[in-house]
């Protein structure tokens, strides 16, 4: 299969007119436009992009990862894929070990499997090792002290597929868990009251990431810079929700200036109401209200995830003044690097999986390829067999 004549977003995060060939789900050639002969897809005048990589989302279409329901997970993957999110690392919420174990068991058969739309690349364990004072939309009744045993059992149950662990570093026992978990996955500071020094200590212990920067953490103050100040000094990556609700557009622009284009990850933090009409939904066991695109807790009014998918958040970032190339990098290559998936996805390079999105010049979607296959209507099917895939998620 060949995609002809597109404006190819290369690994250097610039556009070049070119052709891309792929076979058996793997990119085999990238050449100047007109170099490759054969039938294929004409992308004349369009952007040819790596598939979007969402490392913090909970669900959509009235389904949530935490439902631990295979049919619901397939619905989520189909909707992601249709919109151009070809790799996803969805997040749990604060629950006890028994519930989290059920979530992991339901997800495990899907890790790395193509044929459902987006590919489930692992899990983001957002909770339960958080600070109840900054719980946001997390259920404070389920927040517990850091527990290495719980983490290790869940990581083993997942087959090593917990790719991101969220933690509040000021809670006793956090530093020990950060040091342990950082051997296996990325560790993110989240739902925290940590001051600057504590956050710096967490980064020194092995944390590398910050969850939804500015949200559920102390404000960035000129005398008490807190997590945000520490992250500017030490974090490898920070994530932001560019939905026009979580952050003011000026803050989105400031984050790109403060952290630079190589350290910012766009995420959706989408919840089950994404793609659904206004109404009452649920997140982490708590009732939420979705109205006019804003999702809030029914009791208390805290922001409860978003109702936008990642490509829409990327479009919003561009609308807010972020250069298209920088927004695309933040929605593909950077998150792939943050959770160590960049050996197979996140950029268009020979040898990587043929997860490709074609956008029109108005940033609308023309086509999505997942593992080299053009996505149309993704058929909901049973749990996947242990079939060979275009490339192992462990590379």
C-alpha positions as CSV (number, residue, x, y, z in Angstrom):
1,X,0.0,0.0,0.0
2,X,1.2,3.5,-0.9
3,X,0.0,6.9,0.3
4,X,0.9,9.3,-2.5
5,X,1.6,13.0,-2.6
6,X,0.9,14.0,1.0
7,X,2.5,16.5,3.2
8,X,4.3,14.0,5.4
9,X,5.0,15.0,9.0
10,X,8.5,13.6,9.5
11,X,10.3,12.5,12.6
12,X,12.0,15.9,12.7
13,X,8.5,17.4,13.1
14,X,8.4,19.2,9.8
15,X,6.3,18.7,6.7
16,X,7.7,17.4,3.4
17,X,5.8,16.4,0.3
18,X,6.2,12.7,-0.1
19,X,5.0,9.1,-0.6
20,X,4.8,6.4,2.1
21,X,4.7,2.7,1.5
22,X,3.8,0.1,4.0
23,X,3.5,-3.7,4.0
24,X,2.2,-6.1,6.7
25,X,1.4,-3.2,8.9
26,X,5.0,-1.8,8.9
27,X,6.3,1.4,7.1
28,X,8.8,0.2,4.5
29,X,9.6,3.3,2.5
30,X,9.3,7.1,2.7
31,X,10.3,8.9,-0.4
32,X,9.9,12.3,-2.2
33,X,6.5,12.7,-3.8
34,X,6.1,10.8,-7.1
35,X,8.9,8.4,-6.3
36,X,6.8,5.4,-5.5
37,X,4.7,3.7,-8.2
38,X,1.6,1.6,-7.5
39,X,-2.0,1.7,-6.4
40,X,-2.7,3.4,-3.2
41,X,-4.3,6.4,-1.4
42,X,-4.0,9.9,-3.0
43,X,-3.3,12.4,-0.2
44,X,-2.7,15.3,-2.5
45,X,-3.0,18.6,-0.5
46,X,-3.5,16.8,2.8
47,X,-1.3,16.3,5.9
48,X,0.0,12.8,6.5
49,X,0.5,12.3,10.2
50,X,1.5,9.7,12.7
51,X,-1.5,8.3,14.6
52,X,-2.3,10.2,17.8
53,X,-1.2,8.7,21.1
54,X,-3.4,9.4,24.1
55,X,-1.8,8.4,27.4
56,X,-4.5,9.8,29.7
57,X,-8.1,9.1,28.8
58,X,-10.9,7.3,30.7
59,X,-13.4,6.5,28.0
60,X,-16.1,7.8,25.6
61,X,-19.4,6.7,24.1
62,X,-20.9,6.0,27.6
63,X,-18.1,3.5,28.3
64,X,-15.1,3.6,30.6
65,X,-12.0,1.5,31.1
66,X,-13.1,1.0,34.7
67,X,-16.3,-0.7,33.7
68,X,-14.0,-3.8,33.1
69,X,-16.4,-4.7,30.2
70,X,-14.9,-6.1,27.0
71,X,-17.8,-4.9,24.8
72,X,-17.4,-1.4,26.3
73,X,-13.7,-1.4,25.8
74,X,-14.1,-2.4,22.1
75,X,-16.6,0.5,21.7
76,X,-14.0,2.9,23.1
77,X,-11.2,1.6,20.9
78,X,-13.5,1.8,17.8
79,X,-14.4,5.5,18.6
80,X,-10.7,6.4,19.3
81,X,-9.6,4.8,16.0
82,X,-12.3,6.5,14.0
83,X,-11.1,9.9,15.2
84,X,-7.4,9.2,14.6
85,X,-6.2,8.0,18.1
86,X,-4.4,4.8,17.0
87,X,-2.6,4.2,20.3
88,X,-4.1,4.6,23.8
89,X,-3.0,4.2,27.4
90,X,-6.2,4.7,29.2
91,X,-6.4,5.6,32.9
92,X,-7.9,3.9,35.9
93,X,-9.4,5.9,38.8
94,X,-8.9,5.5,42.5
95,X,-10.3,2.1,43.4
96,X,-9.3,-0.7,45.8
97,X,-7.0,-3.5,44.7
98,X,-9.9,-5.9,44.0
99,X,-11.6,-3.5,41.5
100,X,-8.3,-2.5,39.9
101,X,-7.5,-6.2,39.4
102,X,-10.8,-6.7,37.6
103,X,-10.0,-3.7,35.3
104,X,-6.6,-5.1,34.5
105,X,-7.9,-8.6,33.8
106,X,-10.5,-7.2,31.4
107,X,-7.9,-5.1,29.5
108,X,-5.1,-7.7,29.4
109,X,-6.3,-9.7,26.3
110,X,-6.3,-6.5,24.2
111,X,-2.8,-5.2,24.9
112,X,-1.0,-4.7,21.6
113,X,-3.8,-6.1,19.5
114,X,-4.9,-4.6,16.2
115,X,-8.3,-4.9,14.6
116,X,-10.4,-2.8,17.1
117,X,-9.6,0.7,16.0
118,X,-7.1,2.1,18.4
119,X,-4.6,-0.3,19.9
120,X,-4.5,-0.6,23.7
121,X,-0.8,-0.1,24.5
122,X,-0.9,-0.3,28.3
123,X,-2.5,1.3,31.3
124,X,-2.2,4.6,33.2
125,X,-2.7,3.9,36.9
126,X,-4.3,7.2,38.1
127,X,-4.9,6.3,41.7
128,X,-5.3,5.2,44.4
129,X,-2.0,6.6,45.7
130,X,-3.1,10.3,45.6
131,X,-3.7,13.1,48.1
132,X,-7.4,13.3,49.1
133,X,-7.0,17.1,49.6
134,X,-6.4,17.4,45.9
135,X,-8.7,14.5,44.8
136,X,-10.5,16.5,42.1
137,X,-13.0,14.0,40.6
138,X,-11.3,11.0,42.3
139,X,-13.4,9.4,45.0
140,X,-11.6,10.3,48.3
141,X,-12.9,7.2,50.0
142,X,-10.8,5.1,47.7
143,X,-7.5,7.0,48.1
144,X,-5.0,5.0,50.1
145,X,-1.4,5.3,51.2
146,X,1.3,4.2,48.7
147,X,1.7,0.4,48.7
148,X,4.5,-1.3,46.8
149,X,2.8,-4.7,47.1
150,X,-0.4,-3.5,45.4
151,X,1.6,-1.9,42.6
152,X,3.7,-5.0,42.1
153,X,0.7,-7.4,42.0
154,X,-1.2,-5.2,39.5
155,X,1.9,-4.8,37.3
156,X,2.4,-8.6,37.3
157,X,-1.2,-9.2,36.6
158,X,-1.0,-6.8,33.6
159,X,2.0,-8.6,32.2
160,X,4.2,-5.5,32.8
161,X,1.8,-3.3,30.9
162,X,1.2,-0.5,33.5
163,X,3.1,2.2,31.6
164,X,2.3,5.2,33.9
165,X,1.8,5.3,37.6
166,X,0.4,8.5,39.2
167,X,1.3,9.4,42.7
168,X,1.3,12.3,45.2
169,X,4.9,12.4,46.4
170,X,4.2,14.2,49.8
171,X,2.3,11.2,51.2
172,X,4.5,8.9,53.4
173,X,5.8,5.9,51.5
174,X,5.6,7.7,48.1
175,X,9.4,8.0,47.6
176,X,9.9,4.3,48.1
177,X,7.2,3.5,45.6
178,X,8.5,6.0,43.1
179,X,12.0,4.4,43.3
180,X,10.5,0.9,42.8
181,X,8.0,1.7,40.1
182,X,10.4,3.8,38.0
183,X,12.2,0.6,37.2
184,X,9.2,-0.6,35.3
185,X,7.3,2.4,34.0
186,X,7.0,6.2,33.9
187,X,6.0,7.7,37.2
188,X,3.9,10.9,37.3
189,X,3.2,13.5,40.0
190,X,-0.5,13.9,40.3
191,X,-3.4,15.0,42.6
192,X,-0.9,16.5,44.9
193,X,-0.2,19.3,47.5
194,X,3.6,18.9,47.2
195,X,5.8,21.9,47.5
196,X,8.8,22.6,45.2
197,X,11.3,20.7,47.3
198,X,9.2,17.6,47.7
199,X,8.5,17.5,43.9
200,X,12.2,17.9,43.2
201,X,12.9,14.9,45.5
202,X,10.3,12.9,43.6
203,X,12.0,13.7,40.3
204,X,15.3,12.7,41.9
205,X,13.7,9.4,43.0
206,X,12.7,8.6,39.5
207,X,9.5,10.5,38.6
208,X,9.6,11.9,35.1
209,X,6.1,13.2,34.3
210,X,3.3,15.4,35.6
211,X,-0.4,14.7,35.2
212,X,-2.7,17.4,33.9
213,X,-0.4,20.3,34.8
214,X,-2.0,23.1,36.8
215,X,-5.0,20.9,37.7
216,X,-5.2,19.2,41.1
217,X,-2.0,20.8,42.4
218,X,-0.9,24.0,44.1
219,X,-0.9,27.1,42.0
220,X,2.4,28.4,40.4
221,X,3.4,31.2,42.8
222,X,6.4,33.4,42.4
223,X,7.6,32.6,45.9
224,X,6.2,29.1,46.1
225,X,6.6,27.6,42.7
226,X,5.4,24.1,43.8
227,X,5.1,21.2,41.4
228,X,4.9,23.4,38.3
229,X,8.2,25.1,39.2
230,X,9.9,21.8,40.0
231,X,8.6,20.3,36.8
232,X,10.0,23.2,34.7
233,X,13.4,22.4,36.3
234,X,13.4,18.6,36.3
235,X,10.4,16.9,34.6
236,X,11.0,15.0,31.3
237,X,7.4,15.5,30.3
238,X,4.2,17.3,31.4
239,X,0.7,16.8,30.1
240,X,-2.0,19.3,29.6
241,X,-5.7,19.1,28.6
242,X,-6.1,21.7,25.9
243,X,-9.9,21.6,25.8
244,X,-10.5,25.3,26.6
245,X,-11.9,24.3,30.0
246,X,-9.1,22.8,32.0
247,X,-6.7,25.7,31.1
248,X,-7.1,29.2,29.7
249,X,-5.6,29.5,26.1
250,X,-2.9,31.9,27.5
251,X,-1.8,29.1,29.9
252,X,-1.6,26.6,27.0
253,X,0.7,29.0,25.2
254,X,2.7,29.7,28.3
255,X,3.3,25.9,28.9
256,X,4.8,25.5,25.4
257,X,7.0,28.5,26.0
258,X,8.1,27.4,29.5
259,X,8.7,23.7,28.8
260,X,9.6,23.8,25.2
261,X,8.0,21.8,22.3
262,X,9.8,18.5,23.2
263,X,8.4,18.2,26.8
264,X,4.7,18.9,26.4
265,X,2.2,16.1,26.0
266,X,-1.4,16.8,24.9
267,X,-3.9,14.4,26.5
268,X,-7.7,14.3,26.4
269,X,-8.6,13.1,29.9
270,X,-11.8,12.2,28.2
271,X,-14.7,10.5,30.1
272,X,-17.6,8.4,29.2
273,X,-19.7,11.4,28.1
274,X,-17.3,12.1,25.2
275,X,-19.3,11.7,22.0
276,X,-22.5,11.7,23.9
277,X,-25.3,14.2,24.5
278,X,-25.5,16.4,27.6
279,X,-26.7,14.5,30.6
280,X,-25.7,12.7,33.8
281,X,-22.9,10.2,33.7
282,X,-20.4,8.7,36.1
283,X,-16.6,8.8,36.7
284,X,-14.8,6.8,39.3
285,X,-18.1,5.9,41.0
286,X,-19.1,9.6,41.3
287,X,-22.0,11.2,39.5
288,X,-21.1,13.9,37.0
289,X,-23.0,16.4,34.9
290,X,-22.1,17.0,31.2
291,X,-23.5,20.3,29.9
292,X,-22.3,22.4,27.0
293,X,-19.1,20.4,26.6
294,X,-18.1,20.8,30.3
295,X,-18.0,17.8,32.7
296,X,-18.2,18.5,36.4
297,X,-19.0,16.6,39.6
298,X,-22.7,16.7,40.4
299,X,-21.8,17.4,44.0
300,X,-19.1,20.0,44.4
301,X,-18.7,21.1,40.8
302,X,-15.0,20.1,40.3
303,X,-14.0,19.5,36.7
304,X,-14.4,15.8,36.0
305,X,-12.3,14.9,33.0
306,X,-13.1,16.3,29.6
307,X,-15.6,15.7,26.8
308,X,-13.1,16.1,24.0
309,X,-11.0,13.5,22.1
310,X,-7.2,14.1,21.6
311,X,-7.4,15.2,18.0
312,X,-9.9,17.8,19.0
313,X,-7.6,19.0,21.8
314,X,-4.8,19.2,19.3
315,X,-7.0,21.3,17.0
316,X,-7.9,23.5,20.0
317,X,-4.2,24.1,20.8
318,X,-3.7,25.3,17.2
319,X,-6.7,27.6,17.6
320,X,-5.1,28.9,20.8
321,X,-2.0,29.9,18.8
322,X,0.3,26.8,19.0
323,X,2.1,26.1,15.8
324,X,0.5,23.1,14.1
325,X,3.8,21.2,14.0
326,X,4.3,21.7,17.8
327,X,0.7,20.7,18.6
328,X,1.1,17.5,16.5
329,X,4.3,16.6,18.2
330,X,2.7,17.0,21.6
331,X,-0.1,14.6,20.5
332,X,2.0,11.9,19.0
333,X,5.8,11.7,19.4
334,X,6.1,13.3,22.9
335,X,3.5,11.0,24.6
336,X,4.9,8.0,22.8
337,X,8.3,8.9,24.3
338,X,6.9,9.6,27.7
339,X,5.7,6.0,28.1
340,X,8.4,4.4,26.0
341,X,6.4,3.5,23.0
342,X,8.4,5.6,20.5
343,X,10.2,2.5,19.2
344,X,7.0,1.5,17.3
345,X,4.6,4.5,17.2
346,X,4.6,8.3,17.5
347,X,6.3,9.2,14.3
348,X,6.4,8.2,10.6
349,X,9.6,6.2,10.2
350,X,10.7,3.1,8.3
351,X,10.2,0.1,10.6
352,X,7.5,1.6,12.7
353,X,3.9,0.6,12.7
354,X,1.8,2.0,9.9
355,X,-0.5,3.9,12.2
356,X,-1.3,6.9,10.0
357,X,-3.8,9.8,10.0
358,X,-4.6,11.9,7.0
359,X,-5.9,15.4,7.8
360,X,-7.3,17.9,5.3
361,X,-5.8,21.3,5.4
362,X,-8.7,22.5,7.5
363,X,-7.6,19.8,10.1
364,X,-10.6,17.6,9.4
365,X,-10.0,13.9,9.1
366,X,-9.8,12.3,5.7
367,X,-8.6,8.8,6.6
368,X,-7.1,6.7,9.4
369,X,-4.9,3.7,9.0
370,X,-4.3,1.4,11.9
371,X,-1.6,-1.3,11.4
372,X,-1.7,-0.4,7.7
373,X,-5.5,-1.1,7.4
374,X,-7.9,1.7,6.4
375,X,-10.4,2.1,9.2
376,X,-14.0,2.4,8.2
377,X,-16.7,0.9,10.5
378,X,-14.8,-1.1,13.1
379,X,-16.7,-4.3,13.8
380,X,-17.2,-5.1,17.4
381,X,-16.0,-8.5,18.1
382,X,-15.0,-10.8,20.9
383,X,-11.7,-10.7,22.9
384,X,-8.8,-11.0,20.5
385,X,-6.9,-14.2,19.8
386,X,-3.2,-14.3,20.4
387,X,-2.4,-13.6,16.8
388,X,0.7,-12.0,15.4
389,X,0.7,-8.2,15.3
390,X,2.5,-5.7,13.1
391,X,5.0,-5.1,15.9
392,X,5.3,-6.0,19.6
393,X,4.4,-3.2,21.9
394,X,7.6,-4.1,23.8
395,X,9.6,-3.7,20.6
